[in-house]
Structures are given as structure tokens and as C-alpha cells.
Amino acid sequence: MNSYTEISKLGEEKVGIEEYITKTPGIGGKIKSDPSFFKVTEVIDLPEFHEDGSYLIILVEKTNWDTINFARILSNRLGISQKRIEYSGTKDKRAKTLQFYSIKRVDDGMIQRLKELSIKDAEIKVLGKTRRGLKLGDLLGNFFEIRITEIDGGEEEISSTVE
């Protein structure tokens, strides 16, 4: 498995992508009319956890936060440089997202502060220490749950189109 196409296909299968093209007519409607109607969960290849690691992996469930602004606020609240916070991809603001971050040079005091930290519309879960931070290649893809509102057509027409 040496070609980009073969490697890309493996990643796509892992996140459930099977087809791209449809001859099905659209159903109209709106997405993102509410952030909770557009959910994005990262599918990621996490580094191996090690108790002696100097990076901490956290999982953040956030609503109406883009990746970079959340990292900025998190670094401010922890009193560290934003450069110490890494991620493997960016996420839209107008969504509910589950996203992984890594933080460089953590100690037990910072882990405790993270567990007690309160940031509006965000929940932080400490996962564990690793020997390296997250990087762009770690993100395999995203899983989406999308609620569409104001759809054109009746229930029967929509059901037959979607199925």
C-alpha cells in the first residue's frame, strides 16, 4: 500500500465513506440553524498513552467555539502560551464539536486545574499523557450528525428521497 489513493481509501473506509455521488434529487432545507443541529466528532489516530509523557491529551465537547479561539481562551485560563496547545484539525464555530487537543509540558498541577476549569459551552475531559503532541496527520476524518430544517416536500416524498 504505497500510493496516496490506497492510503486515502483506507482512511475513508475507517470513517465510513463508501460513496460520493448520487443521482437522488435534493430535499432543500437549512443546516446549522442551531449549533446543536450540526455535530462534528473527530476520528483520530491518538498517540500511545504513557505515564511519563510530557504532553496531555484532552477531549473537548464545545458548542459555538472554533478551534483557534478555544485554544486561545484555554491557554489564557491556564496561564500558558497558546503555542503549547496543539490540535490535528480545525472545526467550525457554528457547531457542536468533539475535538482532541494536546498540551505541551504538563504537570500534575495543570492536570488538576484542567479538571476544575469551567469554560462557557465547553466540557473538558482529561484522557492521559503521551510522548508527543497531536499533529495534522493524526486526524483521519470527521463524523457528522446533521439535522436539516425547513425541508422542501412532504414526509412521504422526503422519506423516499432519503432512503
Chimera marker file (.cmm) of the C-alpha trace (Angstrom):
<marker_set name="trace">
<marker id="1" x="0.000" y="0.000" z="0.000" r="1" g="1" b="0" radius="0.5"/>
<marker id="2" x="2.234" y="2.777" z="-1.257" r="1" g="1" b="0" radius="0.5"/>
<marker id="3" x="0.080" y="5.068" z="-3.325" r="1" g="1" b="0" radius="0.5"/>
<marker id="4" x="-1.740" y="8.081" z="-1.932" r="1" g="1" b="0" radius="0.5"/>
<marker id="5" x="-5.010" y="6.698" z="-3.341" r="1" g="1" b="0" radius="0.5"/>
<marker id="6" x="-4.621" y="3.412" z="-1.458" r="1" g="1" b="0" radius="0.5"/>
<marker id="7" x="-3.747" y="5.166" z="1.808" r="1" g="1" b="0" radius="0.5"/>
<marker id="8" x="-6.586" y="7.667" z="1.373" r="1" g="1" b="0" radius="0.5"/>
<marker id="9" x="-9.061" y="4.847" z="0.662" r="1" g="1" b="0" radius="0.5"/>
<marker id="10" x="-8.032" y="3.058" z="3.868" r="1" g="1" b="0" radius="0.5"/>
<marker id="11" x="-8.762" y="6.211" z="5.883" r="1" g="1" b="0" radius="0.5"/>
<marker id="12" x="-12.096" y="6.700" z="4.128" r="1" g="1" b="0" radius="0.5"/>
<marker id="13" x="-13.214" y="3.147" z="4.873" r="1" g="1" b="0" radius="0.5"/>
<marker id="14" x="-12.234" y="3.613" z="8.513" r="1" g="1" b="0" radius="0.5"/>
<marker id="15" x="-14.573" y="6.610" z="8.841" r="1" g="1" b="0" radius="0.5"/>
<marker id="16" x="-17.410" y="5.058" z="6.825" r="1" g="1" b="0" radius="0.5"/>
<marker id="17" x="-17.144" y="6.833" z="3.467" r="1" g="1" b="0" radius="0.5"/>
<marker id="18" x="-18.418" y="4.459" z="0.806" r="1" g="1" b="0" radius="0.5"/>
<marker id="19" x="-19.785" y="6.643" z="-1.992" r="1" g="1" b="0" radius="0.5"/>
<marker id="20" x="-19.593" y="10.245" z="-3.131" r="1" g="1" b="0" radius="0.5"/>
<marker id="21" x="-22.022" y="10.717" z="-5.990" r="1" g="1" b="0" radius="0.5"/>
<marker id="22" x="-25.787" y="10.471" z="-6.017" r="1" g="1" b="0" radius="0.5"/>
<marker id="23" x="-28.437" y="10.834" z="-8.688" r="1" g="1" b="0" radius="0.5"/>
<marker id="24" x="-31.016" y="11.465" z="-5.971" r="1" g="1" b="0" radius="0.5"/>
<marker id="25" x="-32.694" y="14.870" z="-6.113" r="1" g="1" b="0" radius="0.5"/>
<marker id="26" x="-32.040" y="17.208" z="-3.202" r="1" g="1" b="0" radius="0.5"/>
<marker id="27" x="-34.531" y="17.880" z="-0.412" r="1" g="1" b="0" radius="0.5"/>
<marker id="28" x="-33.718" y="21.556" z="0.204" r="1" g="1" b="0" radius="0.5"/>
<marker id="29" x="-33.661" y="22.821" z="3.763" r="1" g="1" b="0" radius="0.5"/>
<marker id="30" x="-31.231" y="24.550" z="6.083" r="1" g="1" b="0" radius="0.5"/>
<marker id="31" x="-28.327" y="23.254" z="8.115" r="1" g="1" b="0" radius="0.5"/>
<marker id="32" x="-26.755" y="24.947" z="11.130" r="1" g="1" b="0" radius="0.5"/>
<marker id="33" x="-29.965" y="26.785" z="12.061" r="1" g="1" b="0" radius="0.5"/>
<marker id="34" x="-28.867" y="25.860" z="15.591" r="1" g="1" b="0" radius="0.5"/>
<marker id="35" x="-25.320" y="24.792" z="16.553" r="1" g="1" b="0" radius="0.5"/>
<marker id="36" x="-26.633" y="21.598" z="18.171" r="1" g="1" b="0" radius="0.5"/>
<marker id="37" x="-28.094" y="20.573" z="14.786" r="1" g="1" b="0" radius="0.5"/>
<marker id="38" x="-24.575" y="20.279" z="13.322" r="1" g="1" b="0" radius="0.5"/>
<marker id="39" x="-22.431" y="17.857" z="15.330" r="1" g="1" b="0" radius="0.5"/>
<marker id="40" x="-18.850" y="17.039" z="14.376" r="1" g="1" b="0" radius="0.5"/>
<marker id="41" x="-16.806" y="14.318" z="16.079" r="1" g="1" b="0" radius="0.5"/>
<marker id="42" x="-13.153" y="13.834" z="15.229" r="1" g="1" b="0" radius="0.5"/>
<marker id="43" x="-11.960" y="10.400" z="14.164" r="1" g="1" b="0" radius="0.5"/>
<marker id="44" x="-8.319" y="10.437" z="15.157" r="1" g="1" b="0" radius="0.5"/>
<marker id="45" x="-5.240" y="8.279" z="15.466" r="1" g="1" b="0" radius="0.5"/>
<marker id="46" x="-4.193" y="9.170" z="19.016" r="1" g="1" b="0" radius="0.5"/>
<marker id="47" x="-0.584" y="8.758" z="20.115" r="1" g="1" b="0" radius="0.5"/>
<marker id="48" x="0.070" y="5.948" z="22.590" r="1" g="1" b="0" radius="0.5"/>
<marker id="49" x="-0.513" y="6.900" z="26.236" r="1" g="1" b="0" radius="0.5"/>
<marker id="50" x="2.483" y="6.845" z="28.618" r="1" g="1" b="0" radius="0.5"/>
<marker id="51" x="2.534" y="7.889" z="32.276" r="1" g="1" b="0" radius="0.5"/>
<marker id="52" x="5.905" y="9.581" z="31.745" r="1" g="1" b="0" radius="0.5"/>
<marker id="53" x="4.687" y="11.597" z="28.741" r="1" g="1" b="0" radius="0.5"/>
<marker id="54" x="5.130" y="15.365" z="28.685" r="1" g="1" b="0" radius="0.5"/>
<marker id="55" x="2.003" y="16.019" z="26.597" r="1" g="1" b="0" radius="0.5"/>
<marker id="56" x="-1.553" y="15.774" z="27.848" r="1" g="1" b="0" radius="0.5"/>
<marker id="57" x="-4.402" y="14.732" z="25.559" r="1" g="1" b="0" radius="0.5"/>
<marker id="58" x="-7.791" y="16.244" z="26.314" r="1" g="1" b="0" radius="0.5"/>
<marker id="59" x="-11.155" y="15.769" z="24.632" r="1" g="1" b="0" radius="0.5"/>
<marker id="60" x="-13.300" y="18.887" z="24.463" r="1" g="1" b="0" radius="0.5"/>
<marker id="61" x="-17.018" y="18.955" z="23.744" r="1" g="1" b="0" radius="0.5"/>
<marker id="62" x="-17.789" y="22.521" z="22.754" r="1" g="1" b="0" radius="0.5"/>
<marker id="63" x="-20.639" y="24.496" z="21.230" r="1" g="1" b="0" radius="0.5"/>
<marker id="64" x="-20.166" y="27.715" z="19.247" r="1" g="1" b="0" radius="0.5"/>
<marker id="65" x="-16.378" y="27.599" z="19.590" r="1" g="1" b="0" radius="0.5"/>
<marker id="66" x="-13.955" y="27.466" z="16.703" r="1" g="1" b="0" radius="0.5"/>
<marker id="67" x="-10.714" y="25.573" z="17.274" r="1" g="1" b="0" radius="0.5"/>
<marker id="68" x="-8.310" y="28.505" z="17.474" r="1" g="1" b="0" radius="0.5"/>
<marker id="69" x="-10.403" y="30.748" z="19.738" r="1" g="1" b="0" radius="0.5"/>
<marker id="70" x="-10.956" y="27.868" z="22.139" r="1" g="1" b="0" radius="0.5"/>
<marker id="71" x="-7.193" y="27.202" z="22.244" r="1" g="1" b="0" radius="0.5"/>
<marker id="72" x="-6.599" y="30.911" z="22.917" r="1" g="1" b="0" radius="0.5"/>
<marker id="73" x="-9.070" y="31.040" z="25.815" r="1" g="1" b="0" radius="0.5"/>
<marker id="74" x="-7.784" y="27.739" z="27.219" r="1" g="1" b="0" radius="0.5"/>
<marker id="75" x="-4.184" y="28.974" z="27.164" r="1" g="1" b="0" radius="0.5"/>
<marker id="76" x="-5.207" y="32.247" z="28.840" r="1" g="1" b="0" radius="0.5"/>
<marker id="77" x="-7.116" y="30.410" z="31.575" r="1" g="1" b="0" radius="0.5"/>
<marker id="78" x="-4.168" y="28.063" z="32.183" r="1" g="1" b="0" radius="0.5"/>
<marker id="79" x="-1.634" y="30.902" z="32.054" r="1" g="1" b="0" radius="0.5"/>
<marker id="80" x="0.431" y="29.282" z="29.289" r="1" g="1" b="0" radius="0.5"/>
<marker id="81" x="1.460" y="30.189" z="25.756" r="1" g="1" b="0" radius="0.5"/>
<marker id="82" x="-1.049" y="29.248" z="23.070" r="1" g="1" b="0" radius="0.5"/>
<marker id="83" x="1.869" y="27.614" z="21.224" r="1" g="1" b="0" radius="0.5"/>
<marker id="84" x="1.774" y="24.819" z="23.819" r="1" g="1" b="0" radius="0.5"/>
<marker id="85" x="-1.721" y="23.776" z="22.683" r="1" g="1" b="0" radius="0.5"/>
<marker id="86" x="-1.898" y="21.606" z="19.563" r="1" g="1" b="0" radius="0.5"/>
<marker id="87" x="-4.692" y="20.018" z="17.529" r="1" g="1" b="0" radius="0.5"/>
<marker id="88" x="-4.959" y="17.896" z="14.417" r="1" g="1" b="0" radius="0.5"/>
<marker id="89" x="-7.613" y="19.858" z="12.526" r="1" g="1" b="0" radius="0.5"/>
<marker id="90" x="-9.855" y="22.896" z="12.755" r="1" g="1" b="0" radius="0.5"/>
<marker id="91" x="-13.596" y="22.887" z="13.410" r="1" g="1" b="0" radius="0.5"/>
<marker id="92" x="-16.351" y="25.352" z="12.541" r="1" g="1" b="0" radius="0.5"/>
<marker id="93" x="-17.679" y="27.671" z="15.206" r="1" g="1" b="0" radius="0.5"/>
<marker id="94" x="-21.381" y="27.211" z="14.477" r="1" g="1" b="0" radius="0.5"/>
<marker id="95" x="-21.496" y="23.578" z="15.555" r="1" g="1" b="0" radius="0.5"/>
<marker id="96" x="-21.325" y="21.215" z="18.488" r="1" g="1" b="0" radius="0.5"/>
<marker id="97" x="-17.925" y="19.549" z="18.233" r="1" g="1" b="0" radius="0.5"/>
<marker id="98" x="-15.943" y="16.819" z="19.946" r="1" g="1" b="0" radius="0.5"/>
<marker id="99" x="-12.299" y="17.690" z="19.405" r="1" g="1" b="0" radius="0.5"/>
<marker id="100" x="-8.954" y="16.471" z="20.714" r="1" g="1" b="0" radius="0.5"/>
<marker id="101" x="-6.195" y="18.831" z="21.850" r="1" g="1" b="0" radius="0.5"/>
<marker id="102" x="-2.723" y="18.184" z="23.239" r="1" g="1" b="0" radius="0.5"/>
<marker id="103" x="-0.928" y="20.425" z="25.711" r="1" g="1" b="0" radius="0.5"/>
<marker id="104" x="2.894" y="20.505" z="25.948" r="1" g="1" b="0" radius="0.5"/>
<marker id="105" x="4.828" y="20.318" z="29.227" r="1" g="1" b="0" radius="0.5"/>
<marker id="106" x="2.075" y="19.446" z="31.674" r="1" g="1" b="0" radius="0.5"/>
<marker id="107" x="2.444" y="18.722" z="35.356" r="1" g="1" b="0" radius="0.5"/>
<marker id="108" x="0.039" y="17.371" z="37.967" r="1" g="1" b="0" radius="0.5"/>
<marker id="109" x="-0.997" y="20.892" z="38.979" r="1" g="1" b="0" radius="0.5"/>
<marker id="110" x="-2.081" y="21.746" z="35.441" r="1" g="1" b="0" radius="0.5"/>
<marker id="111" x="-3.998" y="18.473" z="35.142" r="1" g="1" b="0" radius="0.5"/>
<marker id="112" x="-5.896" y="19.318" z="38.326" r="1" g="1" b="0" radius="0.5"/>
<marker id="113" x="-6.635" y="22.856" z="37.064" r="1" g="1" b="0" radius="0.5"/>
<marker id="114" x="-7.960" y="21.396" z="33.804" r="1" g="1" b="0" radius="0.5"/>
<marker id="115" x="-10.277" y="19.055" z="35.698" r="1" g="1" b="0" radius="0.5"/>
<marker id="116" x="-11.663" y="22.016" z="37.660" r="1" g="1" b="0" radius="0.5"/>
<marker id="117" x="-11.718" y="24.512" z="34.782" r="1" g="1" b="0" radius="0.5"/>
<marker id="118" x="-15.039" y="25.935" z="33.664" r="1" g="1" b="0" radius="0.5"/>
<marker id="119" x="-15.346" y="27.463" z="30.194" r="1" g="1" b="0" radius="0.5"/>
<marker id="120" x="-18.740" y="28.532" z="28.863" r="1" g="1" b="0" radius="0.5"/>
<marker id="121" x="-20.325" y="25.992" z="26.489" r="1" g="1" b="0" radius="0.5"/>
<marker id="122" x="-17.397" y="23.579" z="26.811" r="1" g="1" b="0" radius="0.5"/>
<marker id="123" x="-16.616" y="20.405" z="28.741" r="1" g="1" b="0" radius="0.5"/>
<marker id="124" x="-13.053" y="19.160" z="29.056" r="1" g="1" b="0" radius="0.5"/>
<marker id="125" x="-12.158" y="15.522" z="29.661" r="1" g="1" b="0" radius="0.5"/>
<marker id="126" x="-8.557" y="14.656" z="30.528" r="1" g="1" b="0" radius="0.5"/>
<marker id="127" x="-7.579" y="11.464" z="28.672" r="1" g="1" b="0" radius="0.5"/>
<marker id="128" x="-3.920" y="10.927" z="29.551" r="1" g="1" b="0" radius="0.5"/>
<marker id="129" x="-0.271" y="11.703" z="28.859" r="1" g="1" b="0" radius="0.5"/>
<marker id="130" x="1.640" y="10.916" z="25.676" r="1" g="1" b="0" radius="0.5"/>
<marker id="131" x="5.208" y="11.368" z="24.490" r="1" g="1" b="0" radius="0.5"/>
<marker id="132" x="4.211" y="13.523" z="21.526" r="1" g="1" b="0" radius="0.5"/>
<marker id="133" x="1.576" y="16.085" z="20.736" r="1" g="1" b="0" radius="0.5"/>
<marker id="134" x="-1.117" y="15.991" z="18.097" r="1" g="1" b="0" radius="0.5"/>
<marker id="135" x="-0.283" y="16.877" z="14.516" r="1" g="1" b="0" radius="0.5"/>
<marker id="136" x="-2.205" y="17.345" z="11.277" r="1" g="1" b="0" radius="0.5"/>
<marker id="137" x="-1.680" y="13.767" z="10.079" r="1" g="1" b="0" radius="0.5"/>
<marker id="138" x="-3.404" y="12.336" z="13.175" r="1" g="1" b="0" radius="0.5"/>
<marker id="139" x="-6.886" y="13.338" z="12.009" r="1" g="1" b="0" radius="0.5"/>
<marker id="140" x="-8.411" y="10.520" z="9.968" r="1" g="1" b="0" radius="0.5"/>
<marker id="141" x="-11.668" y="12.349" z="9.346" r="1" g="1" b="0" radius="0.5"/>
<marker id="142" x="-14.820" y="13.641" z="10.971" r="1" g="1" b="0" radius="0.5"/>
<marker id="143" x="-18.128" y="12.010" z="11.803" r="1" g="1" b="0" radius="0.5"/>
<marker id="144" x="-21.094" y="14.309" z="11.185" r="1" g="1" b="0" radius="0.5"/>
<marker id="145" x="-24.614" y="14.322" z="12.598" r="1" g="1" b="0" radius="0.5"/>
<marker id="146" x="-26.637" y="16.937" z="10.748" r="1" g="1" b="0" radius="0.5"/>
<marker id="147" x="-30.241" y="17.935" z="11.358" r="1" g="1" b="0" radius="0.5"/>
<marker id="148" x="-31.828" y="19.625" z="8.372" r="1" g="1" b="0" radius="0.5"/>
<marker id="149" x="-34.701" y="22.036" z="8.993" r="1" g="1" b="0" radius="0.5"/>
<marker id="150" x="-37.200" y="23.708" z="6.666" r="1" g="1" b="0" radius="0.5"/>
<marker id="151" x="-37.059" y="20.832" z="4.185" r="1" g="1" b="0" radius="0.5"/>
<marker id="152" x="-38.991" y="21.071" z="0.913" r="1" g="1" b="0" radius="0.5"/>
<marker id="153" x="-41.705" y="18.483" z="0.271" r="1" g="1" b="0" radius="0.5"/>
<marker id="154" x="-43.915" y="16.249" z="2.358" r="1" g="1" b="0" radius="0.5"/>
<marker id="155" x="-42.940" y="13.424" z="4.681" r="1" g="1" b="0" radius="0.5"/>
<marker id="156" x="-43.537" y="10.682" z="2.105" r="1" g="1" b="0" radius="0.5"/>
<marker id="157" x="-41.515" y="12.472" z="-0.579" r="1" g="1" b="0" radius="0.5"/>
<marker id="158" x="-38.651" y="13.125" z="1.840" r="1" g="1" b="0" radius="0.5"/>
<marker id="159" x="-38.635" y="9.529" z="3.123" r="1" g="1" b="0" radius="0.5"/>
<marker id="160" x="-38.463" y="8.085" z="-0.378" r="1" g="1" b="0" radius="0.5"/>
<marker id="161" x="-35.674" y="10.506" z="-1.360" r="1" g="1" b="0" radius="0.5"/>
<marker id="162" x="-33.541" y="9.923" z="1.736" r="1" g="1" b="0" radius="0.5"/>
<marker id="163" x="-33.887" y="6.139" z="1.754" r="1" g="1" b="0" radius="0.5"/>
<link id1="1" id2="2" r="1" g="1" b="0" radius="0.2"/>
<link id1="2" id2="3" r="1" g="1" b="0" radius="0.2"/>
<link id1="3" id2="4" r="1" g="1" b="0" radius="0.2"/>
<link id1="4" id2="5" r="1" g="1" b="0" radius="0.2"/>
<link id1="5" id2="6" r="1" g="1" b="0" radius="0.2"/>
<link id1="6" id2="7" r="1" g="1" b="0" radius="0.2"/>
<link id1="7" id2="8" r="1" g="1" b="0" radius="0.2"/>
<link id1="8" id2="9" r="1" g="1" b="0" radius="0.2"/>
<link id1="9" id2="10" r="1" g="1" b="0" radius="0.2"/>
<link id1="10" id2="11" r="1" g="1" b="0" radius="0.2"/>
<link id1="11" id2="12" r="1" g="1" b="0" radius="0.2"/>
<link id1="12" id2="13" r="1" g="1" b="0" radius="0.2"/>
<link id1="13" id2="14" r="1" g="1" b="0" radius="0.2"/>
<link id1="14" id2="15" r="1" g="1" b="0" radius="0.2"/>
<link id1="15" id2="16" r="1" g="1" b="0" radius="0.2"/>
<link id1="16" id2="17" r="1" g="1" b="0" radius="0.2"/>
<link id1="17" id2="18" r="1" g="1" b="0" radius="0.2"/>
<link id1="18" id2="19" r="1" g="1" b="0" radius="0.2"/>
<link id1="19" id2="20" r="1" g="1" b="0" radius="0.2"/>
<link id1="20" id2="21" r="1" g="1" b="0" radius="0.2"/>
<link id1="21" id2="22" r="1" g="1" b="0" radius="0.2"/>
<link id1="22" id2="23" r="1" g="1" b="0" radius="0.2"/>
<link id1="23" id2="24" r="1" g="1" b="0" radius="0.2"/>
<link id1="24" id2="25" r="1" g="1" b="0" radius="0.2"/>
<link id1="25" id2="26" r="1" g="1" b="0" radius="0.2"/>
<link id1="26" id2="27" r="1" g="1" b="0" radius="0.2"/>
<link id1="27" id2="28" r="1" g="1" b="0" radius="0.2"/>
<link id1="28" id2="29" r="1" g="1" b="0" radius="0.2"/>
<link id1="29" id2="30" r="1" g="1" b="0" radius="0.2"/>
<link id1="30" id2="31" r="1" g="1" b="0" radius="0.2"/>
<link id1="31" id2="32" r="1" g="1" b="0" radius="0.2"/>
<link id1="32" id2="33" r="1" g="1" b="0" radius="0.2"/>
<link id1="33" id2="34" r="1" g="1" b="0" radius="0.2"/>
<link id1="34" id2="35" r="1" g="1" b="0" radius="0.2"/>
<link id1="35" id2="36" r="1" g="1" b="0" radius="0.2"/>
<link id1="36" id2="37" r="1" g="1" b="0" radius="0.2"/>
<link id1="37" id2="38" r="1" g="1" b="0" radius="0.2"/>
<link id1="38" id2="39" r="1" g="1" b="0" radius="0.2"/>
<link id1="39" id2="40" r="1" g="1" b="0" radius="0.2"/>
<link id1="40" id2="41" r="1" g="1" b="0" radius="0.2"/>
<link id1="41" id2="42" r="1" g="1" b="0" radius="0.2"/>
<link id1="42" id2="43" r="1" g="1" b="0" radius="0.2"/>
<link id1="43" id2="44" r="1" g="1" b="0" radius="0.2"/>
<link id1="44" id2="45" r="1" g="1" b="0" radius="0.2"/>
<link id1="45" id2="46" r="1" g="1" b="0" radius="0.2"/>
<link id1="46" id2="47" r="1" g="1" b="0" radius="0.2"/>
<link id1="47" id2="48" r="1" g="1" b="0" radius="0.2"/>
<link id1="48" id2="49" r="1" g="1" b="0" radius="0.2"/>
<link id1="49" id2="50" r="1" g="1" b="0" radius="0.2"/>
<link id1="50" id2="51" r="1" g="1" b="0" radius="0.2"/>
<link id1="51" id2="52" r="1" g="1" b="0" radius="0.2"/>
<link id1="52" id2="53" r="1" g="1" b="0" radius="0.2"/>
<link id1="53" id2="54" r="1" g="1" b="0" radius="0.2"/>
<link id1="54" id2="55" r="1" g="1" b="0" radius="0.2"/>
<link id1="55" id2="56" r="1" g="1" b="0" radius="0.2"/>
<link id1="56" id2="57" r="1" g="1" b="0" radius="0.2"/>
<link id1="57" id2="58" r="1" g="1" b="0" radius="0.2"/>
<link id1="58" id2="59" r="1" g="1" b="0" radius="0.2"/>
<link id1="59" id2="60" r="1" g="1" b="0" radius="0.2"/>
<link id1="60" id2="61" r="1" g="1" b="0" radius="0.2"/>
<link id1="61" id2="62" r="1" g="1" b="0" radius="0.2"/>
<link id1="62" id2="63" r="1" g="1" b="0" radius="0.2"/>
<link id1="63" id2="64" r="1" g="1" b="0" radius="0.2"/>
<link id1="64" id2="65" r="1" g="1" b="0" radius="0.2"/>
<link id1="65" id2="66" r="1" g="1" b="0" radius="0.2"/>
<link id1="66" id2="67" r="1" g="1" b="0" radius="0.2"/>
<link id1="67" id2="68" r="1" g="1" b="0" radius="0.2"/>
<link id1="68" id2="69" r="1" g="1" b="0" radius="0.2"/>
<link id1="69" id2="70" r="1" g="1" b="0" radius="0.2"/>
<link id1="70" id2="71" r="1" g="1" b="0" radius="0.2"/>
<link id1="71" id2="72" r="1" g="1" b="0" radius="0.2"/>
<link id1="72" id2="73" r="1" g="1" b="0" radius="0.2"/>
<link id1="73" id2="74" r="1" g="1" b="0" radius="0.2"/>
<link id1="74" id2="75" r="1" g="1" b="0" radius="0.2"/>
<link id1="75" id2="76" r="1" g="1" b="0" radius="0.2"/>
<link id1="76" id2="77" r="1" g="1" b="0" radius="0.2"/>
<link id1="77" id2="78" r="1" g="1" b="0" radius="0.2"/>
<link id1="78" id2="79" r="1" g="1" b="0" radius="0.2"/>
<link id1="79" id2="80" r="1" g="1" b="0" radius="0.2"/>
<link id1="80" id2="81" r="1" g="1" b="0" radius="0.2"/>
<link id1="81" id2="82" r="1" g="1" b="0" radius="0.2"/>
<link id1="82" id2="83" r="1" g="1" b="0" radius="0.2"/>
<link id1="83" id2="84" r="1" g="1" b="0" radius="0.2"/>
<link id1="84" id2="85" r="1" g="1" b="0" radius="0.2"/>
<link id1="85" id2="86" r="1" g="1" b="0" radius="0.2"/>
<link id1="86" id2="87" r="1" g="1" b="0" radius="0.2"/>
<link id1="87" id2="88" r="1" g="1" b="0" radius="0.2"/>
<link id1="88" id2="89" r="1" g="1" b="0" radius="0.2"/>
<link id1="89" id2="90" r="1" g="1" b="0" radius="0.2"/>
<link id1="90" id2="91" r="1" g="1" b="0" radius="0.2"/>
<link id1="91" id2="92" r="1" g="1" b="0" radius="0.2"/>
<link id1="92" id2="93" r="1" g="1" b="0" radius="0.2"/>
<link id1="93" id2="94" r="1" g="1" b="0" radius="0.2"/>
<link id1="94" id2="95" r="1" g="1" b="0" radius="0.2"/>
<link id1="95" id2="96" r="1" g="1" b="0" radius="0.2"/>
<link id1="96" id2="97" r="1" g="1" b="0" radius="0.2"/>
<link id1="97" id2="98" r="1" g="1" b="0" radius="0.2"/>
<link id1="98" id2="99" r="1" g="1" b="0" radius="0.2"/>
<link id1="99" id2="100" r="1" g="1" b="0" radius="0.2"/>
<link id1="100" id2="101" r="1" g="1" b="0" radius="0.2"/>
<link id1="101" id2="102" r="1" g="1" b="0" radius="0.2"/>
<link id1="102" id2="103" r="1" g="1" b="0" radius="0.2"/>
<link id1="103" id2="104" r="1" g="1" b="0" radius="0.2"/>
<link id1="104" id2="105" r="1" g="1" b="0" radius="0.2"/>
<link id1="105" id2="106" r="1" g="1" b="0" radius="0.2"/>
<link id1="106" id2="107" r="1" g="1" b="0" radius="0.2"/>
<link id1="107" id2="108" r="1" g="1" b="0" radius="0.2"/>
<link id1="108" id2="109" r="1" g="1" b="0" radius="0.2"/>
<link id1="109" id2="110" r="1" g="1" b="0" radius="0.2"/>
<link id1="110" id2="111" r="1" g="1" b="0" radius="0.2"/>
<link id1="111" id2="112" r="1" g="1" b="0" radius="0.2"/>
<link id1="112" id2="113" r="1" g="1" b="0" radius="0.2"/>
<link id1="113" id2="114" r="1" g="1" b="0" radius="0.2"/>
<link id1="114" id2="115" r="1" g="1" b="0" radius="0.2"/>
<link id1="115" id2="116" r="1" g="1" b="0" radius="0.2"/>
<link id1="116" id2="117" r="1" g="1" b="0" radius="0.2"/>
<link id1="117" id2="118" r="1" g="1" b="0" radius="0.2"/>
<link id1="118" id2="119" r="1" g="1" b="0" radius="0.2"/>
<link id1="119" id2="120" r="1" g="1" b="0" radius="0.2"/>
<link id1="120" id2="121" r="1" g="1" b="0" radius="0.2"/>
<link id1="121" id2="122" r="1" g="1" b="0" radius="0.2"/>
<link id1="122" id2="123" r="1" g="1" b="0" radius="0.2"/>
<link id1="123" id2="124" r="1" g="1" b="0" radius="0.2"/>
<link id1="124" id2="125" r="1" g="1" b="0" radius="0.2"/>
<link id1="125" id2="126" r="1" g="1" b="0" radius="0.2"/>
<link id1="126" id2="127" r="1" g="1" b="0" radius="0.2"/>
<link id1="127" id2="128" r="1" g="1" b="0" radius="0.2"/>
<link id1="128" id2="129" r="1" g="1" b="0" radius="0.2"/>
<link id1="129" id2="130" r="1" g="1" b="0" radius="0.2"/>
<link id1="130" id2="131" r="1" g="1" b="0" radius="0.2"/>
<link id1="131" id2="132" r="1" g="1" b="0" radius="0.2"/>
<link id1="132" id2="133" r="1" g="1" b="0" radius="0.2"/>
<link id1="133" id2="134" r="1" g="1" b="0" radius="0.2"/>
<link id1="134" id2="135" r="1" g="1" b="0" radius="0.2"/>
<link id1="135" id2="136" r="1" g="1" b="0" radius="0.2"/>
<link id1="136" id2="137" r="1" g="1" b="0" radius="0.2"/>
<link id1="137" id2="138" r="1" g="1" b="0" radius="0.2"/>
<link id1="138" id2="139" r="1" g="1" b="0" radius="0.2"/>
<link id1="139" id2="140" r="1" g="1" b="0" radius="0.2"/>
<link id1="140" id2="141" r="1" g="1" b="0" radius="0.2"/>
<link id1="141" id2="142" r="1" g="1" b="0" radius="0.2"/>
<link id1="142" id2="143" r="1" g="1" b="0" radius="0.2"/>
<link id1="143" id2="144" r="1" g="1" b="0" radius="0.2"/>
<link id1="144" id2="145" r="1" g="1" b="0" radius="0.2"/>
<link id1="145" id2="146" r="1" g="1" b="0" radius="0.2"/>
<link id1="146" id2="147" r="1" g="1" b="0" radius="0.2"/>
<link id1="147" id2="148" r="1" g="1" b="0" radius="0.2"/>
<link id1="148" id2="149" r="1" g="1" b="0" radius="0.2"/>
<link id1="149" id2="150" r="1" g="1" b="0" radius="0.2"/>
<link id1="150" id2="151" r="1" g="1" b="0" radius="0.2"/>
<link id1="151" id2="152" r="1" g="1" b="0" radius="0.2"/>
<link id1="152" id2="153" r="1" g="1" b="0" radius="0.2"/>
<link id1="153" id2="154" r="1" g="1" b="0" radius="0.2"/>
<link id1="154" id2="155" r="1" g="1" b="0" radius="0.2"/>
<link id1="155" id2="156" r="1" g="1" b="0" radius="0.2"/>
<link id1="156" id2="157" r="1" g="1" b="0" radius="0.2"/>
<link id1="157" id2="158" r="1" g="1" b="0" radius="0.2"/>
<link id1="158" id2="159" r="1" g="1" b="0" radius="0.2"/>
<link id1="159" id2="160" r="1" g="1" b="0" radius="0.2"/>
<link id1="160" id2="161" r="1" g="1" b="0" radius="0.2"/>
<link id1="161" id2="162" r="1" g="1" b="0" radius="0.2"/>
<link id1="162" id2="163" r="1" g="1" b="0" radius="0.2"/>
</marker_set>
